[in-house]
Amino acid sequence: MVESCWAATFSIYPSIPRYANLVLLQEVAKDAYDNKKGAWADPEMLTGYEFRMYVRLYDTLKSWLRGKSYPPKSDMYGLHAIVWI
């Protein structure tokens, strides 16, 4: 699935693959990205973390524009990111 770009790896200790398998996963993932296979065929495809970031930014901006108090300092980064996008 990684080779055809319909899955991504997410290694968490202690379940880390052996070195040879890790190198193989990186190589096939890079090949899938470089050759626009699977999900990478769509130039507007978002990775999971990018999608979650946009959802959070949207929610933060929406509540701010509805006249609620200025977002807490923890959300300030999100608002600055919107300005720069």
PyMOL commands that set and color helices and strands:
alter all, ss='L'
color gray80, all
select helices_A, chain A and resi 19-34+38-41+48-65+73-84
alter helices_A, ss='H'
color red, helices_A
deselect
rebuild
show_as cartoon
